[in-house]
């Protein structure tokens, strides 16, 4: 079985919570806070493995979850970081966001690794919140939730040469003749239902990779036959070998087939249509009189295309073709896949990390929704069951201008405000009783 597309869920581990503890050793007066930090959650990492050729190991809809970090402990003991979950994929795997379609990673070579879901940061213990005026902080941070995303894995075979042509023109037979690959071969259309790769020995102990892609038919670019499902595998090749059946046994016109296939290439991708091609006259062993090939050869050569008559069964012309293909490949540079716009996610490189960058909208139920990555992270790491932690959050929201912006947006007393999954009632800041809130200086050293 060949699997080249699958959707899965990635769930990074959440960070461990910081400890809320105080040093209480005998004969040690005023021991103070000593809560350690929680460990970071494990990330979900994709790694290229050259021993893989399909995505068969991945079950559609399955959730791949990394472990969370351990909680911090007393005596300033830090929690253990959660191990990363490493998912191995074959070369040529692209990872897309399943909802937006955005390309997240292009995994093309060994030993490439990409973090696709970053683990959450560990929460800080209460020892971090000591100030000159507040020496016994009675709160600590919860661990940050790990990232979750639904992604689509799409495999594009990485081959130097792609075999092109209608079904049953001898592509699988040629691949079997020049490599150790053993594709299914039979005398009926669509024998090849999955792409096959073969390593072809060339000159001076060198080799190249050839892909036998299932036969194309008219309207393949619109999904007819095996269509788009396999046309994409030709995009990563550098050279196309176009096989035409000249035996006359199929009753097809080689010139008509050549035109149809190239129109499908152009309809699918302009870049694919521009790839250099070598024309191969296949199955010449069954021809008694080969004089009919002369005008056919002249037609292609007049258009600047090189022609090689071969018989994959008898081996006639095959070695000359392979040597020419190898020579041609030396003239075509190997290009590294363009990674423009690709997202690289790490724990230490997060976009929109300023809590002052946020937006406010009102949903259909009238709830004021405050959105901002850094702001949502702070709320998620706040222990809402701890009075002191909630007071700290309140002062942070005030400092970052959340309440001011809510008022400007038109918030009224009693409106429901939601940040992430936490909801609270809006209270006009002018009505606050400043004496009920702890001194601002206790928050001066806080950082996101």
KEROTOR-356898 format. One record per residue (C-alpha): residue number from 1; residue in three letters; x, y, z. Coordinates in steps of 0.02 Angstrom, whole numbers, padded with zeros to 5 digits. Layout:
<NUM,'ALA',<X,Y,Z>>
...
end
This chain:
<1,'UNK',<00000,00000,00000>>
<2,'UNK',<00059,00176,-00040>>
<3,'UNK',<-00002,00322,00067>>
<4,'UNK',<00044,00497,00011>>
<5,'UNK',<-00081,00609,00105>>
<6,'UNK',<-00147,00601,00282>>
<7,'UNK',<-00218,00722,00411>>
<8,'UNK',<-00166,00706,00594>>
<9,'UNK',<-00171,00806,00755>>
<10,'UNK',<-00013,00868,00840>>
<11,'UNK',<-00021,00904,01026>>
<12,'UNK',<00134,00970,01113>>
<13,'UNK',<00154,00942,01300>>
<14,'UNK',<00102,01077,01423>>
<15,'UNK',<00230,01150,01542>>
<16,'UNK',<00232,01096,01723>>
<17,'UNK',<00166,01216,01854>>
<18,'UNK',<00282,01316,01966>>
<19,'UNK',<00284,01272,02151>>
<20,'UNK',<00206,01379,02287>>
<21,'UNK',<00313,01331,02436>>
<22,'UNK',<00408,01412,02580>>
<23,'UNK',<00567,01357,02665>>
<24,'UNK',<00522,01289,02836>>
<25,'UNK',<00681,01208,02899>>
<26,'UNK',<00715,01197,03084>>
<27,'UNK',<00824,01337,03155>>
<28,'UNK',<00809,01437,02991>>
<29,'UNK',<00704,01591,03032>>
<30,'UNK',<00616,01685,02890>>
<31,'UNK',<00659,01551,02763>>
<32,'UNK',<00556,01635,02628>>
<33,'UNK',<00486,01565,02466>>
<34,'UNK',<00578,01423,02381>>
<35,'UNK',<00459,01359,02246>>
<36,'UNK',<00548,01289,02094>>
<37,'UNK',<00495,01308,01911>>
<38,'UNK',<00397,01181,01813>>
<39,'UNK',<00481,01090,01669>>
<40,'UNK',<00448,01134,01487>>
<41,'UNK',<00327,01024,01391>>
<42,'UNK',<00391,00914,01251>>
<43,'UNK',<00376,00975,01071>>
<44,'UNK',<00317,00877,00919>>
<45,'UNK',<00464,00863,00800>>
<46,'UNK',<00467,00794,00622>>
<47,'UNK',<00627,00710,00564>>
<48,'UNK',<00672,00650,00389>>
<49,'UNK',<00712,00464,00379>>
<50,'UNK',<00783,00400,00214>>
<51,'UNK',<00727,00223,00257>>
<52,'UNK',<00544,00273,00239>>
<53,'UNK',<00452,00291,00074>>
<54,'UNK',<00269,00309,00126>>
<55,'UNK',<00160,00388,00261>>
<56,'UNK',<00082,00220,00301>>
<57,'UNK',<00133,00233,00485>>
<58,'UNK',<00015,00380,00512>>
<59,'UNK',<-00169,00346,00546>>
<60,'UNK',<-00291,00480,00486>>
<61,'UNK',<-00362,00582,00629>>
<62,'UNK',<-00244,00511,00759>>
<63,'UNK',<-00180,00626,00896>>
<64,'UNK',<00008,00625,00920>>
<65,'UNK',<00042,00694,01093>>
<66,'UNK',<00208,00741,01174>>
<67,'UNK',<00230,00725,01363>>
<68,'UNK',<00202,00872,01481>>
<69,'UNK',<00335,00944,01595>>
<70,'UNK',<00341,00896,01778>>
<71,'UNK',<00285,01019,01911>>
<72,'UNK',<00412,01117,02011>>
<73,'UNK',<00446,01071,02192>>
<74,'UNK',<00504,01149,02354>>
<75,'UNK',<00687,01188,02393>>
<76,'UNK',<00696,01271,02221>>
<77,'UNK',<00690,01104,02133>>
<78,'UNK',<00643,01120,01950>>
<79,'UNK',<00525,00999,01865>>
<80,'UNK',<00592,00886,01729>>
<81,'UNK',<00565,00938,01548>>
<82,'UNK',<00448,00829,01447>>
<83,'UNK',<00537,00732,01308>>
<84,'UNK',<00503,00784,01128>>
<85,'UNK',<00396,00671,01020>>
<86,'UNK',<00496,00635,00861>>
<87,'UNK',<00392,00583,00710>>
<88,'UNK',<00492,00513,00564>>
<89,'UNK',<00437,00544,00386>>
<90,'UNK',<00508,00502,00213>>
<91,'UNK',<00605,00631,00112>>
<92,'UNK',<00488,00740,00011>>
<93,'UNK',<00356,00760,00147>>
<94,'UNK',<00271,00928,00158>>
<95,'UNK',<00172,00981,00311>>
<96,'UNK',<00024,01098,00287>>
<97,'UNK',<-00094,01178,00412>>
<98,'UNK',<-00254,01080,00383>>
<99,'UNK',<-00366,01232,00406>>
<100,'UNK',<-00274,01373,00316>>
<101,'UNK',<-00175,01268,00192>>
<102,'UNK',<-00016,01361,00241>>
<103,'UNK',<00147,01269,00210>>
<104,'UNK',<00228,01241,00380>>
<105,'UNK',<00379,01134,00333>>
<106,'UNK',<00459,01057,00180>>
<107,'UNK',<00554,00902,00238>>
<108,'UNK',<00667,00859,00094>>
<109,'UNK',<00836,00798,00156>>
<110,'UNK',<00924,00702,00293>>
<111,'UNK',<00952,00749,00435>>
<112,'UNK',<00821,00887,00428>>
<113,'UNK',<00714,00915,00582>>
<114,'UNK',<00572,01038,00610>>
<115,'UNK',<00471,01080,00765>>
<116,'UNK',<00288,01086,00713>>
<117,'UNK',<00206,01104,00884>>
<118,'UNK',<00305,01188,01022>>
<119,'UNK',<00294,01127,01201>>
<120,'UNK',<00229,01246,01333>>
<121,'UNK',<00344,01341,01449>>
<122,'UNK',<00356,01285,01628>>
<123,'UNK',<00272,01398,01756>>
<124,'UNK',<00382,01498,01872>>
<125,'UNK',<00387,01458,02057>>
<126,'UNK',<00347,01589,02187>>
<127,'UNK',<00531,01623,02217>>
<128,'UNK',<00531,01729,02057>>
<129,'UNK',<00403,01852,02122>>
<130,'UNK',<00495,01915,02276>>
<131,'UNK',<00516,02105,02281>>
<132,'UNK',<00579,02225,02412>>
<133,'UNK',<00403,02264,02468>>
<134,'UNK',<00324,02093,02443>>
<135,'UNK',<00440,01960,02511>>
<136,'UNK',<00314,01818,02531>>
<137,'UNK',<00222,01799,02364>>
<138,'UNK',<00079,01677,02387>>
<139,'UNK',<00060,01629,02204>>
<140,'UNK',<00153,01539,02067>>
<141,'UNK',<00123,01516,01881>>
<142,'UNK',<00037,01370,01799>>
<143,'UNK',<00122,01286,01653>>
<144,'UNK',<00089,01354,01479>>
<145,'UNK',<-00023,01242,01372>>
<146,'UNK',<00068,01157,01229>>
<147,'UNK',<00024,01202,01051>>
<148,'UNK',<-00107,01101,00960>>
<149,'UNK',<-00136,01097,00773>>
<150,'UNK',<-00213,00989,00639>>
<151,'UNK',<-00094,00961,00495>>
<152,'UNK',<-00097,00876,00326>>
<153,'UNK',<00055,00774,00276>>
<154,'UNK',<00082,00767,00089>>
<155,'UNK',<00219,00663,00009>>
<156,'UNK',<00304,00714,-00152>>
<157,'UNK',<00430,00586,-00208>>
<158,'UNK',<00608,00648,-00224>>
<159,'UNK',<00677,00579,-00386>>
<160,'UNK',<00799,00643,-00516>>
<161,'UNK',<00703,00572,-00664>>
<162,'UNK',<00517,00545,-00690>>
<163,'UNK',<00449,00419,-00814>>
<164,'UNK',<00305,00497,-00908>>
<165,'UNK',<00175,00422,-01025>>
<166,'UNK',<00005,00344,-01049>>
<167,'UNK',<-00039,00183,-00957>>
<168,'UNK',<00040,00024,-01020>>
<169,'UNK',<00180,00102,-01124>>
<170,'UNK',<00321,00009,-01036>>
<171,'UNK',<00372,00126,-00894>>
<172,'UNK',<00371,-00010,-00761>>
<173,'UNK',<00464,-00130,-00876>>
<174,'UNK',<00600,00000,-00906>>
<175,'UNK',<00619,00036,-00720>>
<176,'UNK',<00633,-00149,-00682>>
<177,'UNK',<00764,-00169,-00820>>
<178,'UNK',<00879,-00030,-00760>>
<179,'UNK',<00861,-00043,-00570>>
<180,'UNK',<00827,-00164,-00428>>
<181,'UNK',<00648,-00102,-00415>>
<182,'UNK',<00515,-00233,-00447>>
<183,'UNK',<00355,-00143,-00494>>
<184,'UNK',<00200,-00241,-00542>>
<185,'UNK',<00200,-00275,-00729>>
<186,'UNK',<00056,-00341,-00833>>
<187,'UNK',<-00024,-00312,-01002>>
<188,'UNK',<-00172,-00207,-00949>>
<189,'UNK',<-00198,-00021,-00909>>
<190,'UNK',<-00159,00049,-00739>>
<191,'UNK',<-00049,-00095,-00686>>
<192,'UNK',<00049,00032,-00583>>
<193,'UNK',<-00067,00098,-00448>>
<194,'UNK',<00069,00174,-00340>>
<195,'UNK',<00230,00267,-00383>>
<196,'UNK',<00388,00162,-00383>>
<197,'UNK',<00566,00221,-00355>>
<198,'UNK',<00723,00138,-00421>>
<199,'UNK',<00908,00179,-00404>>
<200,'UNK',<00985,00170,-00577>>
<201,'UNK',<01173,00133,-00593>>
<202,'UNK',<01258,00255,-00713>>
<203,'UNK',<01437,00294,-00763>>
<204,'UNK',<01588,00287,-00647>>
<205,'UNK',<01497,00208,-00499>>
<206,'UNK',<01371,00350,-00495>>
<207,'UNK',<01183,00328,-00493>>
<208,'UNK',<01020,00425,-00497>>
<209,'UNK',<00843,00397,-00437>>
<210,'UNK',<00705,00362,-00563>>
<211,'UNK',<00519,00368,-00524>>
<212,'UNK',<00388,00265,-00615>>
<213,'UNK',<00230,00368,-00593>>
<214,'UNK',<00061,00288,-00632>>
<215,'UNK',<00000,00318,-00809>>
<216,'UNK',<-00086,00480,-00851>>
<217,'UNK',<-00237,00505,-00962>>
<218,'UNK',<-00329,00651,-01037>>
<219,'UNK',<-00398,00773,-00905>>
<220,'UNK',<-00279,00702,-00775>>
<221,'UNK',<-00245,00881,-00715>>
<222,'UNK',<-00430,00888,-00667>>
<223,'UNK',<-00422,00724,-00573>>
<224,'UNK',<-00468,00599,-00710>>
<225,'UNK',<-00394,00426,-00688>>
<226,'UNK',<-00260,00435,-00554>>
<227,'UNK',<-00243,00619,-00600>>
<228,'UNK',<-00183,00750,-00478>>
<229,'UNK',<-00149,00617,-00346>>
<230,'UNK',<00012,00570,-00438>>
<231,'UNK',<00050,00718,-00552>>
<232,'UNK',<00123,00806,-00400>>
<233,'UNK',<00258,00673,-00385>>
<234,'UNK',<00334,00735,-00548>>
<235,'UNK',<00358,00911,-00478>>
<236,'UNK',<00514,00865,-00381>>
<237,'UNK',<00603,00784,-00530>>
<238,'UNK',<00736,00871,-00635>>
<239,'UNK',<00710,00778,-00798>>
<240,'UNK',<00564,00689,-00881>>
<241,'UNK',<00582,00534,-00990>>
<242,'UNK',<00427,00527,-01100>>
<243,'UNK',<00387,00352,-01161>>
<244,'UNK',<00284,00329,-01320>>
<245,'UNK',<00222,00158,-01376>>
<246,'UNK',<00273,00143,-01560>>
<247,'UNK',<00232,-00043,-01576>>
<248,'UNK',<00060,-00010,-01648>>
<249,'UNK',<-00014,-00145,-01536>>
<250,'UNK',<-00110,-00022,-01428>>
<251,'UNK',<-00191,00063,-01578>>
<252,'UNK',<-00140,00234,-01509>>
<253,'UNK',<-00060,00378,-01605>>
<254,'UNK',<00109,00424,-01523>>
<255,'UNK',<00098,00606,-01579>>
<256,'UNK',<-00077,00624,-01510>>
<257,'UNK',<-00025,00545,-01344>>
<258,'UNK',<00125,00661,-01333>>
<259,'UNK',<00016,00815,-01356>>
<260,'UNK',<-00115,00758,-01230>>
<261,'UNK',<00012,00721,-01093>>
<262,'UNK',<00102,00887,-01115>>
<263,'UNK',<-00060,00984,-01111>>
<264,'UNK',<-00101,00899,-00946>>
<265,'UNK',<00069,00945,-00876>>
<266,'UNK',<00044,01126,-00924>>
<267,'UNK',<-00131,01129,-00850>>
<268,'UNK',<-00067,01059,-00686>>
<269,'UNK',<00090,01164,-00667>>
<270,'UNK',<00186,01283,-00780>>
<271,'UNK',<00348,01235,-00692>>
<272,'UNK',<00314,01052,-00724>>
<273,'UNK',<00282,01085,-00908>>
<274,'UNK',<00449,01176,-00923>>
<275,'UNK',<00552,01027,-00862>>
<276,'UNK',<00668,00957,-00997>>
<277,'UNK',<00607,00799,-01082>>
<278,'UNK',<00687,00654,-01173>>
<279,'UNK',<00574,00559,-01294>>
<280,'UNK',<00585,00369,-01292>>
<281,'UNK',<00511,00259,-01427>>
<282,'UNK',<00459,00105,-01327>>
<283,'UNK',<00433,-00076,-01381>>
<284,'UNK',<00533,-00069,-01542>>
<285,'UNK',<00568,-00256,-01524>>
<286,'UNK',<00397,-00299,-01597>>
<287,'UNK',<00423,-00191,-01752>>
<288,'UNK',<00468,-00286,-01909>>
<289,'UNK',<00495,-00130,-02014>>
<290,'UNK',<00566,00021,-01923>>
<291,'UNK',<00566,00140,-02071>>
<292,'UNK',<00404,00214,-02004>>
<293,'UNK',<00499,00284,-01856>>
<294,'UNK',<00600,00403,-01967>>
<295,'UNK',<00467,00538,-01991>>
<296,'UNK',<00418,00520,-01809>>
<297,'UNK',<00598,00550,-01753>>
<298,'UNK',<00612,00698,-01871>>
<299,'UNK',<00455,00775,-01795>>
<300,'UNK',<00529,00776,-01619>>
<301,'UNK',<00707,00822,-01668>>
<302,'UNK',<00640,00972,-01765>>
<303,'UNK',<00571,01031,-01598>>
<304,'UNK',<00737,01012,-01509>>
<305,'UNK',<00693,00849,-01422>>
<306,'UNK',<00814,00703,-01412>>
<307,'UNK',<00744,00533,-01462>>
<308,'UNK',<00797,00359,-01405>>
<309,'UNK',<00716,00201,-01477>>
<310,'UNK',<00725,00060,-01349>>
<311,'UNK',<00663,-00110,-01300>>
<312,'UNK',<00660,-00137,-01112>>
<313,'UNK',<00629,-00322,-01142>>
<314,'UNK',<00782,-00356,-01251>>
<315,'UNK',<00887,-00213,-01182>>
<316,'UNK',<00913,-00133,-01352>>
<317,'UNK',<00955,00052,-01334>>
<318,'UNK',<00928,00052,-01145>>
<319,'UNK',<01109,00078,-01095>>
<320,'UNK',<01130,00224,-01217>>
<321,'UNK',<00973,00303,-01143>>
<322,'UNK',<01036,00285,-00963>>
<323,'UNK',<01206,00359,-01003>>
<324,'UNK',<01125,00505,-01093>>
<325,'UNK',<01007,00535,-00947>>
<326,'UNK',<01155,00537,-00827>>
<327,'UNK',<01249,00661,-00938>>
<328,'UNK',<01095,00771,-00948>>
<329,'UNK',<01073,00770,-00759>>
<330,'UNK',<01249,00840,-00739>>
<331,'UNK',<01191,00994,-00834>>
<332,'UNK',<01038,01021,-00725>>
<333,'UNK',<01074,01091,-00551>>
<334,'UNK',<00996,01010,-00399>>
<335,'UNK',<00891,01145,-00322>>
<336,'UNK',<00851,01148,-00137>>
<337,'UNK',<00662,01165,-00115>>
<338,'UNK',<00612,01346,-00085>>
<339,'UNK',<00557,01372,00094>>
<340,'UNK',<00490,01549,00080>>
<341,'UNK',<00349,01577,00204>>
<342,'UNK',<00384,01415,00297>>
<343,'UNK',<00354,01428,00483>>
<344,'UNK',<00491,01371,00601>>
<345,'UNK',<00421,01353,00777>>
<346,'UNK',<00532,01341,00930>>
<347,'UNK',<00511,01378,01115>>
<348,'UNK',<00630,01525,01101>>
<349,'UNK',<00562,01601,00942>>
<350,'UNK',<00380,01648,00959>>
<351,'UNK',<00290,01778,00854>>
<352,'UNK',<00182,01915,00931>>
<353,'UNK',<00266,01899,01101>>
<354,'UNK',<00219,02075,01159>>
<355,'UNK',<00068,02072,01276>>
<356,'UNK',<00024,02249,01221>>
<357,'UNK',<-00017,02182,01048>>
<358,'UNK',<-00197,02122,01057>>
<359,'UNK',<-00365,02148,00973>>
<360,'UNK',<-00542,02163,01038>>
<361,'UNK',<-00697,02100,00950>>
<362,'UNK',<-00877,02066,01001>>
<363,'UNK',<-00949,01896,00958>>
<364,'UNK',<-01129,01854,00909>>
<365,'UNK',<-01178,01835,01092>>
<366,'UNK',<-01111,02007,01138>>
<367,'UNK',<-00957,01943,01229>>
<368,'UNK',<-00802,02052,01213>>
<369,'UNK',<-00662,01939,01153>>
<370,'UNK',<-00483,01996,01186>>
<371,'UNK',<-00358,01906,01072>>
<372,'UNK',<-00170,01912,01080>>
<373,'UNK',<-00045,01770,01089>>
<374,'UNK',<00059,01837,01233>>
<375,'UNK',<-00092,01900,01328>>
<376,'UNK',<-00182,01734,01311>>
<377,'UNK',<-00026,01643,01371>>
<378,'UNK',<-00019,01748,01530>>
<379,'UNK',<-00202,01712,01567>>
<380,'UNK',<-00177,01525,01536>>
<381,'UNK',<-00031,01523,01658>>
<382,'UNK',<-00128,01613,01795>>
<383,'UNK',<-00204,01508,01934>>
<384,'UNK',<-00381,01578,01937>>
<385,'UNK',<-00415,01489,02101>>
<386,'UNK',<-00279,01591,02189>>
<387,'UNK',<-00335,01763,02247>>
<388,'UNK',<-00158,01834,02241>>
<389,'UNK',<-00127,01767,02066>>
<390,'UNK',<-00289,01846,02004>>
<391,'UNK',<-00241,02013,02081>>
<392,'UNK',<-00074,02006,01991>>
<393,'UNK',<-00161,01969,01826>>
<394,'UNK',<-00279,02115,01854>>
<395,'UNK',<-00135,02235,01877>>
<396,'UNK',<-00047,02166,01722>>
<397,'UNK',<-00202,02191,01616>>
<398,'UNK',<-00215,02368,01679>>
<399,'UNK',<-00032,02405,01641>>
<400,'UNK',<-00044,02336,01464>>
<401,'UNK',<-00195,02447,01427>>
<402,'UNK',<-00326,02310,01413>>
<403,'UNK',<-00455,02399,01519>>
<404,'UNK',<-00424,02566,01434>>
<405,'UNK',<-00447,02489,01263>>
<406,'UNK',<-00604,02397,01320>>
<407,'UNK',<-00677,02562,01377>>
<408,'UNK',<-00631,02644,01211>>
<409,'UNK',<-00711,02497,01120>>
<410,'UNK',<-00874,02535,01209>>
<411,'UNK',<-00875,02411,01352>>
<412,'UNK',<-01011,02441,01480>>
<413,'UNK',<-01016,02397,01664>>
<414,'UNK',<-01061,02213,01679>>
<415,'UNK',<-01012,02162,01502>>
<416,'UNK',<-00934,01990,01488>>
<417,'UNK',<-00753,01990,01433>>
<418,'UNK',<-00666,01832,01372>>
<419,'UNK',<-00478,01803,01359>>
<420,'UNK',<-00439,01628,01297>>
<421,'UNK',<-00564,01521,01395>>
<422,'UNK',<-00573,01636,01547>>
<423,'UNK',<-00723,01752,01565>>
<424,'UNK',<-00749,01896,01686>>
<425,'UNK',<-00867,02043,01707>>
<426,'UNK',<-00805,02213,01651>>
<427,'UNK',<-00793,02343,01789>>
<428,'UNK',<-00757,02524,01747>>
<429,'UNK',<-00582,02558,01812>>
<430,'UNK',<-00637,02730,01874>>
<431,'UNK',<-00746,02638,01999>>
<432,'UNK',<-00605,02534,02070>>
<433,'UNK',<-00560,02556,02250>>
<434,'UNK',<-00371,02571,02238>>
<435,'UNK',<-00352,02533,02423>>
<436,'UNK',<-00417,02356,02397>>
<437,'UNK',<-00275,02315,02277>>
<438,'UNK',<-00099,02274,02332>>
<439,'UNK',<00042,02397,02300>>
<440,'UNK',<00093,02408,02116>>
<441,'UNK',<00275,02387,02160>>
<442,'UNK',<00252,02201,02189>>
<443,'UNK',<00228,02180,02001>>
<444,'UNK',<00367,02293,01939>>
<445,'UNK',<00489,02148,01906>>
<446,'UNK',<00361,02037,01818>>
<447,'UNK',<00401,01985,01640>>
<448,'UNK',<00300,01885,01516>>
end
